[in-house]
Amino acid sequence: MTATVPNDVRPNRTDPHNTASNGPAVLDENSAPDFHGEENLERARSQAPEDYDLVILSSFGGPEGQDDVIPFLRNVTAGRGIPDERLEEVATHYRANGGVSPINEQNRALLVALREALETRGPNVPITWASRNWEPYVNDVVQKAYDDGARKILVLATSAYPGYSSCRQYREDYGMALEKLGLEGKLQIDKVRQFWDAPGFIKSFVDGLVDGLTEVRSGIASAEKTAAGNGRVRIMFCTHSVPTSAANEAGPRGVDYEGGSAYVEKHLQAARAVLAGVEAVDPALLDNVDWELVYQSRSGPPSMPWLEPDVNDALEKLEGEVDGIVLVPLGFVSDHMEVKWDLDTEALDTCKNLGFIATRTPTPGVHPEYIESLRQLIAERVSSTASSQDPAELEQNRDSVCGSRGWFDACNPDCCKSARAKVDRPVIANYQGDDAQAGARS
């Protein structure tokens, strides 16, 4: 059921700066590069399905009013010693929205959609919601679940890609909750795998990009004057920047990733799958179009290298070279603050100042096919709805549109682990097999 996505999907261009430090400078458009990702790891990826008592939709969290903003940001930056006056600089993004992060309402909508999908199509498992940095807190939700009789829980994190903050930190959230609550050995918590390659996740972006390209082309055709006069359109696939060191640590060790990182490679795989989907709908939409992967929302000191190019820097470099821009928030699953502010406010303002006809396409949100893919990811882990009780058959039955075998139900012990961590934090979904690095190149 795994689709093969060729490396020469039209167009096929990446920016020289959008790789981790040990990645290639340029992706050759005329030859298929010899990157194998973690596909050479021979160990099992799927685990045997189980009878879970509860699914927890787990998210980043956000403030619900002006009084919540600084306490929320203190939670986000805990342990870094950042004074409130610096936090107030970031708080302006939330304060401009009444102190309310849109992520909470979006998670409530996602929870309702998933609950309906599970009730109507199975598995018949209740689902609730927990957040890392605001109410309902992970510890509180886990304690209540245990008190209510749950003994096996499956966590679905609202993040599609491998990386520390997008995967391992969620595993730590629940590992630390078990330790703090004294529930180790009493409560089992597992995690749904990362889903950048899920058909519905990709399809939601395909639909948005088809509409976005159509809109921008129409705007160029009707404009009295355009920025370059050549009709060219640049697709910018946007994701959250991370420190280069963190990017290099994403994924299992000893693996040769395109871009030097599982985080970069999976975004490039997803981008190509989206482009392949658009080409299948209407190849003409990609005429006179090229694309790149860009980053946004970086923080931290200027001396620390982060993945580049920043979306606004990339836009400014295109002055006079293209007429249209389509911003695709490929790294995000909902229209939360970093999408609304960094793209809808800052990036689109940059486009306006440069004279580009521009639009930002939707995030998956509650797109029906995205919801169905999330339901299927849950269903493959639950005994009553899994396609097989045999892990090897489950892995063979996985549905991927990025030419991969999908991510791991349980991650390698060193996967996405920070070299700067002073202590090892407890984690859930930790692979214990002796073959964790089987087949990996050093």
C-alpha positions as a Python dict, from the first residue, in 0.01 Angstrom:
ca = {
    (1, 'M'): (0, 0, 0),
    (2, 'T'): (307, 224, 3),
    (3, 'A'): (323, 466, -289),
    (4, 'T'): (649, 543, -463),
    (5, 'V'): (717, 913, -498),
    (6, 'P'): (998, 980, -747),
    (7, 'N'): (1266, 1236, -670),
    (8, 'D'): (1200, 1416, -998),
    (9, 'V'): (847, 1535, -922),
    (10, 'R'): (806, 1852, -1122),
    (11, 'P'): (930, 2098, -1015),
    (12, 'N'): (1213, 1978, -791),
    (13, 'R'): (1418, 2253, -633),
    (14, 'T'): (1539, 2315, -281),
    (15, 'D'): (1714, 2621, -147),
    (16, 'P'): (2089, 2583, -72),
    (17, 'H'): (2031, 2691, 287),
    (18, 'N'): (1735, 2475, 385),
    (19, 'T'): (1938, 2183, 514),
    (20, 'A'): (2086, 2088, 846),
    (21, 'S'): (2459, 2147, 880),
    (22, 'N'): (2560, 1805, 752),
    (23, 'G'): (2316, 1804, 463),
    (24, 'P'): (2383, 1856, 91),
    (25, 'A'): (2414, 2211, -39),
    (26, 'V'): (2197, 2146, -344),
    (27, 'L'): (1955, 1876, -456),
    (28, 'D'): (2043, 1784, -814),
    (29, 'E'): (1732, 1819, -1028),
    (30, 'N'): (1864, 1580, -1294),
    (31, 'S'): (1953, 1277, -1085),
    (32, 'A'): (1801, 1085, -797),
    (33, 'P'): (2017, 1145, -488),
    (34, 'D'): (2130, 842, -292),
    (35, 'F'): (1952, 905, 37),
    (36, 'H'): (1786, 618, 216),
    (37, 'G'): (1658, 781, 534),
    (38, 'E'): (1585, 530, 808),
    (39, 'E'): (1459, 280, 550),
    (40, 'N'): (1775, 75, 607),
    (41, 'L'): (1681, 15, 972),
    (42, 'E'): (1562, -343, 965),
    (43, 'R'): (1393, -361, 1304),
    (44, 'A'): (1016, -380, 1343),
    (45, 'R'): (816, -59, 1322),
    (46, 'S'): (469, -178, 1417),
    (47, 'Q'): (368, -311, 1755),
    (48, 'A'): (98, -568, 1820),
    (49, 'P'): (-243, -403, 1867),
    (50, 'E'): (-391, -384, 2217),
    (51, 'D'): (-716, -310, 2394),
    (52, 'Y'): (-685, 56, 2489),
    (53, 'D'): (-914, 221, 2742),
    (54, 'L'): (-862, 578, 2625),
    (55, 'V'): (-710, 795, 2352),
    (56, 'I'): (-559, 1129, 2452),
    (57, 'L'): (-530, 1402, 2190),
    (58, 'S'): (-217, 1581, 2308),
    (59, 'S'): (-123, 1934, 2207),
    (60, 'F'): (103, 2228, 2285),
    (61, 'G'): (-166, 2436, 2455),
    (62, 'G'): (-226, 2809, 2463),
    (63, 'P'): (-368, 3093, 2675),
    (64, 'E'): (-744, 3152, 2703),
    (65, 'G'): (-730, 3525, 2797),
    (66, 'Q'): (-504, 3821, 2865),
    (67, 'D'): (-431, 3714, 3223),
    (68, 'D'): (-312, 3374, 3098),
    (69, 'V'): (-53, 3497, 2849),
    (70, 'I'): (253, 3549, 3070),
    (71, 'P'): (186, 3241, 3290),
    (72, 'F'): (150, 3038, 2971),
    (73, 'L'): (478, 3170, 2830),
    (74, 'R'): (648, 3095, 3162),
    (75, 'N'): (536, 2735, 3119),
    (76, 'V'): (669, 2724, 2763),
    (77, 'T'): (1010, 2862, 2864),
    (78, 'A'): (1039, 2693, 3205),
    (79, 'G'): (1398, 2638, 3311),
    (80, 'R'): (1548, 2890, 3068),
    (81, 'G'): (1553, 3189, 3304),
    (82, 'I'): (1380, 3424, 3059),
    (83, 'P'): (1251, 3738, 3237),
    (84, 'D'): (890, 3850, 3200),
    (85, 'E'): (990, 4164, 3008),
    (86, 'R'): (1130, 3947, 2731),
    (87, 'L'): (826, 3721, 2741),
    (88, 'E'): (611, 4031, 2695),
    (89, 'E'): (769, 4081, 2352),
    (90, 'V'): (624, 3748, 2241),
    (91, 'A'): (303, 3815, 2433),
    (92, 'T'): (212, 4092, 2188),
    (93, 'H'): (118, 3826, 1932),
    (94, 'Y'): (-138, 3680, 2173),
    (95, 'R'): (-250, 4015, 2313),
    (96, 'A'): (-339, 4130, 1962),
    (97, 'N'): (-581, 3835, 1957),
    (98, 'G'): (-741, 3916, 2291),
    (99, 'G'): (-492, 3700, 2479),
    (100, 'V'): (-650, 3389, 2331),
    (101, 'S'): (-457, 3132, 2133),
    (102, 'P'): (-664, 2989, 1847),
    (103, 'I'): (-506, 2647, 1911),
    (104, 'N'): (-745, 2562, 2194),
    (105, 'E'): (-1063, 2608, 1993),
    (106, 'Q'): (-903, 2422, 1704),
    (107, 'N'): (-819, 2131, 1932),
    (108, 'R'): (-1177, 2126, 2061),
    (109, 'A'): (-1301, 2107, 1701),
    (110, 'L'): (-1050, 1831, 1623),
    (111, 'L'): (-1158, 1643, 1936),
    (112, 'V'): (-1524, 1660, 1832),
    (113, 'A'): (-1443, 1542, 1479),
    (114, 'L'): (-1228, 1252, 1601),
    (115, 'R'): (-1485, 1149, 1862),
    (116, 'E'): (-1753, 1135, 1593),
    (117, 'A'): (-1524, 937, 1361),
    (118, 'L'): (-1441, 683, 1632),
    (119, 'E'): (-1804, 647, 1734),
    (120, 'T'): (-1927, 594, 1378),
    (121, 'R'): (-1640, 398, 1219),
    (122, 'G'): (-1448, 265, 1517),
    (123, 'P'): (-1262, 174, 1719),
    (124, 'N'): (-1503, 226, 2003),
    (125, 'V'): (-1254, 394, 2237),
    (126, 'P'): (-1324, 720, 2424),
    (127, 'I'): (-1103, 1019, 2346),
    (128, 'T'): (-1010, 1321, 2556),
    (129, 'W'): (-764, 1611, 2536),
    (130, 'A'): (-449, 1722, 2719),
    (131, 'S'): (-196, 2003, 2671),
    (132, 'R'): (170, 2048, 2753),
    (133, 'N'): (167, 2413, 2856),
    (134, 'W'): (-189, 2498, 2963),
    (135, 'E'): (-511, 2347, 3089),
    (136, 'P'): (-606, 2066, 3063),
    (137, 'Y'): (-254, 1968, 3176),
    (138, 'V'): (-109, 1626, 3095),
    (139, 'N'): (-59, 1528, 3461),
    (140, 'D'): (-417, 1613, 3552),
    (141, 'V'): (-563, 1424, 3257),
    (142, 'V'): (-347, 1116, 3320),
    (143, 'Q'): (-438, 1110, 3690),
    (144, 'K'): (-809, 1140, 3616),
    (145, 'A'): (-789, 867, 3352),
    (146, 'Y'): (-626, 632, 3601),
    (147, 'D'): (-876, 721, 3873),
    (148, 'D'): (-1157, 648, 3625),
    (149, 'G'): (-1017, 299, 3561),
    (150, 'A'): (-799, 340, 3252),
    (151, 'R'): (-497, 106, 3246),
    (152, 'K'): (-390, 137, 2880),
    (153, 'I'): (-380, 476, 2707),
    (154, 'L'): (-288, 570, 2350),
    (155, 'V'): (-159, 925, 2288),
    (156, 'L'): (-214, 1106, 1957),
    (157, 'A'): (10, 1416, 1940),
    (158, 'T'): (-88, 1702, 1712),
    (159, 'S'): (241, 1695, 1526),
    (160, 'A'): (324, 1510, 1206),
    (161, 'Y'): (705, 1509, 1189),
    (162, 'P'): (995, 1352, 1380),
    (163, 'G'): (1198, 1582, 1602),
    (164, 'Y'): (1247, 1667, 1967),
    (165, 'S'): (965, 1917, 2021),
    (166, 'S'): (733, 1743, 1775),
    (167, 'C'): (776, 1385, 1901),
    (168, 'R'): (1022, 1307, 2179),
    (169, 'Q'): (904, 1590, 2406),
    (170, 'Y'): (551, 1443, 2398),
    (171, 'R'): (699, 1109, 2494),
    (172, 'E'): (876, 1282, 2783),
    (173, 'D'): (556, 1461, 2891),
    (174, 'Y'): (388, 1128, 2959),
    (175, 'G'): (698, 953, 3090),
    (176, 'M'): (744, 1229, 3346),
    (177, 'A'): (373, 1223, 3431),
    (178, 'L'): (389, 852, 3510),
    (179, 'E'): (695, 909, 3728),
    (180, 'K'): (555, 1212, 3912),
    (181, 'L'): (216, 1049, 3973),
    (182, 'G'): (369, 722, 4089),
    (183, 'L'): (193, 530, 3811),
    (184, 'E'): (492, 354, 3656),
    (185, 'G'): (409, -14, 3624),
    (186, 'K'): (43, 61, 3695),
    (187, 'L'): (-56, 248, 3379),
    (188, 'Q'): (63, 177, 3024),
    (189, 'I'): (83, 474, 2785),
    (190, 'D'): (174, 428, 2418),
    (191, 'K'): (187, 678, 2131),
    (192, 'V'): (55, 696, 1775),
    (193, 'R'): (339, 725, 1523),
    (194, 'Q'): (429, 1044, 1336),
    (195, 'F'): (209, 1086, 1029),
    (196, 'W'): (372, 1317, 772),
    (197, 'D'): (309, 1043, 514),
    (198, 'A'): (-59, 979, 593),
    (199, 'P'): (-280, 1006, 282),
    (200, 'G'): (-534, 1241, 443),
    (201, 'F'): (-266, 1471, 583),
    (202, 'I'): (-114, 1511, 236),
    (203, 'K'): (-454, 1534, 63),
    (204, 'S'): (-557, 1830, 278),
    (205, 'F'): (-254, 2022, 149),
    (206, 'V'): (-312, 1907, -209),
    (207, 'D'): (-664, 2051, -201),
    (208, 'G'): (-537, 2375, -52),
    (209, 'L'): (-251, 2410, -300),
    (210, 'V'): (-478, 2346, -600),
    (211, 'D'): (-704, 2629, -480),
    (212, 'G'): (-408, 2850, -390),
    (213, 'L'): (-237, 2816, -727),
    (214, 'T'): (-567, 2880, -903),
    (215, 'E'): (-626, 3193, -694),
    (216, 'V'): (-276, 3334, -747),
    (217, 'R'): (-278, 3263, -1120),
    (218, 'S'): (-614, 3438, -1150),
    (219, 'G'): (-480, 3734, -954),
    (220, 'I'): (-175, 3761, -1178),
    (221, 'A'): (-388, 3743, -1492),
    (222, 'S'): (-618, 4022, -1376),
    (223, 'A'): (-354, 4251, -1226),
    (224, 'E'): (-273, 4575, -1407),
    (225, 'K'): (90, 4543, -1304),
    (226, 'T'): (285, 4253, -1155),
    (227, 'A'): (614, 4237, -965),
    (228, 'A'): (822, 4068, -1237),
    (229, 'G'): (598, 4050, -1542),
    (230, 'N'): (692, 3687, -1609),
    (231, 'G'): (396, 3501, -1457),
    (232, 'R'): (624, 3289, -1239),
    (233, 'V'): (493, 3149, -913),
    (234, 'R'): (697, 3025, -616),
    (235, 'I'): (546, 2773, -376),
    (236, 'M'): (691, 2811, -28),
    (237, 'F'): (639, 2510, 196),
    (238, 'C'): (662, 2660, 545),
    (239, 'T'): (754, 2489, 869),
    (240, 'H'): (881, 2578, 1217),
    (241, 'S'): (1254, 2643, 1230),
    (242, 'V'): (1460, 2462, 1493),
    (243, 'P'): (1825, 2498, 1597),
    (244, 'T'): (2055, 2326, 1349),
    (245, 'S'): (2187, 2110, 1632),
    (246, 'A'): (1834, 1992, 1712),
    (247, 'A'): (1767, 1921, 1345),
    (248, 'N'): (2078, 1706, 1326),
    (249, 'E'): (1957, 1508, 1629),
    (250, 'A'): (1614, 1434, 1479),
    (251, 'G'): (1553, 1067, 1410),
    (252, 'P'): (1758, 759, 1501),
    (253, 'R'): (2137, 782, 1500),
    (254, 'G'): (2361, 661, 1219),
    (255, 'V'): (2116, 737, 940),
    (256, 'D'): (2188, 917, 613),
    (257, 'Y'): (1902, 1166, 581),
    (258, 'E'): (1844, 1408, 297),
    (259, 'G'): (1913, 1749, 443),
    (260, 'G'): (2109, 1584, 721),
    (261, 'S'): (1801, 1538, 936),
    (262, 'A'): (1484, 1333, 964),
    (263, 'Y'): (1304, 1662, 1031),
    (264, 'V'): (1419, 1817, 702),
    (265, 'E'): (1385, 1498, 497),
    (266, 'K'): (1026, 1426, 596),
    (267, 'H'): (920, 1780, 508),
    (268, 'L'): (1081, 1739, 167),
    (269, 'Q'): (909, 1403, 122),
    (270, 'A'): (574, 1555, 217),
    (271, 'A'): (629, 1852, -17),
    (272, 'R'): (698, 1621, -311),
    (273, 'A'): (392, 1411, -229),
    (274, 'V'): (177, 1726, -225),
    (275, 'L'): (321, 1834, -560),
    (276, 'A'): (256, 1488, -703),
    (277, 'G'): (-104, 1518, -585),
    (278, 'V'): (-143, 1857, -755),
    (279, 'E'): (12, 1722, -1075),
    (280, 'A'): (-242, 1438, -1072),
    (281, 'V'): (-526, 1691, -1050),
    (282, 'D'): (-401, 1935, -1315),
    (283, 'P'): (-40, 1931, -1444),
    (284, 'A'): (-86, 2280, -1593),
    (285, 'L'): (-108, 2425, -1243),
    (286, 'L'): (266, 2361, -1202),
    (287, 'D'): (370, 2528, -1528),
    (288, 'N'): (612, 2816, -1466),
    (289, 'V'): (623, 2720, -1095),
    (290, 'D'): (906, 2626, -863),
    (291, 'W'): (925, 2558, -490),
    (292, 'E'): (1136, 2556, -178),
    (293, 'L'): (1119, 2464, 188),
    (294, 'V'): (1137, 2767, 418),
    (295, 'Y'): (1127, 2819, 793),
    (296, 'Q'): (957, 3050, 1038),
    (297, 'S'): (908, 3130, 1408),
    (298, 'R'): (1271, 3100, 1514),
    (299, 'S'): (1364, 3219, 1862),
    (300, 'G'): (1676, 3221, 2077),
    (301, 'P'): (2001, 3419, 2049),
    (302, 'P'): (2124, 3528, 1704),
    (303, 'S'): (2452, 3344, 1770),
    (304, 'M'): (2272, 3008, 1762),
    (305, 'P'): (2232, 2872, 1406),
    (306, 'W'): (1878, 2769, 1310),
    (307, 'L'): (1740, 2612, 994),
    (308, 'E'): (1715, 2865, 713),
    (309, 'P'): (1599, 3044, 506),
    (310, 'D'): (1347, 3240, 709),
    (311, 'V'): (1030, 3284, 506),
    (312, 'N'): (1058, 3665, 499),
    (313, 'D'): (1425, 3655, 398),
    (314, 'A'): (1338, 3410, 121),
    (315, 'L'): (1059, 3637, -1),
    (316, 'E'): (1285, 3941, -12),
    (317, 'K'): (1540, 3750, -222),
    (318, 'L'): (1267, 3694, -480),
    (319, 'E'): (1204, 4065, -539),
    (320, 'G'): (1157, 4120, -910),
    (321, 'E'): (1189, 3750, -992),
    (322, 'V'): (836, 3614, -951),
    (323, 'D'): (482, 3747, -971),
    (324, 'G'): (307, 3511, -731),
    (325, 'I'): (362, 3335, -399),
    (326, 'V'): (172, 3046, -245),
    (327, 'L'): (253, 2990, 123),
    (328, 'V'): (182, 2630, 228),
    (329, 'P'): (197, 2573, 609),
    (330, 'L'): (327, 2219, 563),
    (331, 'G'): (468, 2189, 915),
    (332, 'F'): (143, 2271, 1096),
    (333, 'V'): (-185, 2090, 1153),
    (334, 'S'): (-403, 2388, 1250),
    (335, 'D'): (-421, 2766, 1216),
    (336, 'H'): (-263, 2845, 1552),
    (337, 'M'): (-79, 3162, 1649),
    (338, 'E'): (243, 3092, 1457),
    (339, 'V'): (43, 3045, 1138),
    (340, 'K'): (-186, 3341, 1197),
    (341, 'W'): (94, 3578, 1298),
    (342, 'D'): (407, 3463, 1116),
    (343, 'L'): (238, 3382, 786),
    (344, 'D'): (-95, 3567, 772),
    (345, 'T'): (48, 3885, 923),
    (346, 'E'): (423, 3910, 868),
    (347, 'A'): (482, 3699, 555),
    (348, 'L'): (176, 3824, 367),
    (349, 'D'): (270, 4181, 460),
    (350, 'T'): (614, 4116, 311),
    (351, 'C'): (448, 3984, -6),
    (352, 'K'): (230, 4295, -27),
    (353, 'N'): (530, 4525, 13),
    (354, 'L'): (714, 4341, -264),
    (355, 'G'): (416, 4351, -498),
    (356, 'F'): (356, 3976, -507),
    (357, 'I'): (12, 3827, -566),
    (358, 'A'): (4, 3593, -266),
    (359, 'T'): (-211, 3361, -60),
    (360, 'R'): (-172, 3124, 233),
    (361, 'T'): (-331, 2780, 197),
    (362, 'P'): (-519, 2607, 483),
    (363, 'T'): (-375, 2374, 744),
    (364, 'P'): (-544, 2030, 778),
    (365, 'G'): (-772, 2143, 1063),
    (366, 'V'): (-1073, 1913, 1042),
    (367, 'H'): (-1041, 1826, 673),
    (368, 'P'): (-1247, 1504, 636),
    (369, 'E'): (-966, 1299, 483),
    (370, 'Y'): (-722, 1417, 749),
    (371, 'I'): (-965, 1309, 1020),
    (372, 'E'): (-1004, 973, 850),
    (373, 'S'): (-627, 921, 839),
    (374, 'L'): (-601, 1000, 1211),
    (375, 'R'): (-883, 755, 1279),
    (376, 'Q'): (-702, 487, 1081),
    (377, 'L'): (-378, 553, 1271),
    (378, 'I'): (-567, 490, 1594),
    (379, 'A'): (-752, 190, 1446),
    (380, 'E'): (-430, 11, 1349),
    (381, 'R'): (-323, 14, 1715),
    (382, 'V'): (-649, -122, 1861),
    (383, 'S'): (-713, -498, 1863),
    (384, 'S'): (-1077, -477, 1753),
    (385, 'T'): (-1003, -270, 1440),
    (386, 'A'): (-643, -355, 1343),
    (387, 'S'): (-600, -516, 1001),
    (388, 'S'): (-392, -789, 1164),
    (389, 'Q'): (-277, -900, 1508),
    (390, 'D'): (71, -967, 1366),
    (391, 'P'): (307, -665, 1380),
    (392, 'A'): (484, -766, 1058),
    (393, 'E'): (153, -779, 868),
    (394, 'L'): (43, -451, 1025),
    (395, 'E'): (358, -287, 893),
    (396, 'Q'): (297, -426, 546),
    (397, 'N'): (-59, -291, 555),
    (398, 'R'): (43, 66, 635),
    (399, 'D'): (-82, 331, 393),
    (400, 'S'): (190, 582, 303),
    (401, 'V'): (201, 833, 17),
    (402, 'C'): (564, 937, 69),
    (403, 'G'): (740, 624, -46),
    (404, 'S'): (829, 514, 307),
    (405, 'R'): (741, 241, 557),
    (406, 'G'): (610, 496, 802),
    (407, 'W'): (748, 598, 1140),
    (408, 'F'): (797, 380, 1447),
    (409, 'D'): (526, 291, 1699),
    (410, 'A'): (807, 285, 1956),
    (411, 'C'): (1113, 503, 1896),
    (412, 'N'): (1477, 409, 1937),
    (413, 'P'): (1614, 509, 2279),
    (414, 'D'): (1840, 773, 2120),
    (415, 'C'): (1580, 900, 1869),
    (416, 'C'): (1562, 1284, 1870),
    (417, 'K'): (1754, 1289, 2198),
    (418, 'S'): (1935, 1612, 2274),
    (419, 'A'): (2308, 1588, 2335),
    (420, 'R'): (2272, 1888, 2566),
    (421, 'A'): (2027, 1718, 2802),
    (422, 'K'): (2175, 1714, 3152),
    (423, 'V'): (1962, 1420, 3266),
    (424, 'D'): (1773, 1144, 3088),
    (425, 'R'): (1403, 1209, 3119),
    (426, 'P'): (1164, 914, 3132),
    (427, 'V'): (978, 851, 2806),
    (428, 'I'): (691, 642, 2678),
    (429, 'A'): (692, 447, 2349),
    (430, 'N'): (1058, 353, 2393),
    (431, 'Y'): (1180, 61, 2181),
    (432, 'Q'): (1353, -204, 2389),
    (433, 'G'): (1466, -449, 2120),
    (434, 'D'): (1830, -544, 2071),
    (435, 'D'): (1804, -453, 1700),
    (436, 'A'): (1731, -81, 1750),
    (437, 'Q'): (2011, 27, 1518),
    (438, 'A'): (2007, -279, 1289),
    (439, 'G'): (2130, -186, 945),
    (440, 'A'): (2214, 176, 1024),
    (441, 'R'): (2529, 329, 880),
    (442, 'S'): (2758, 505, 1122),
}
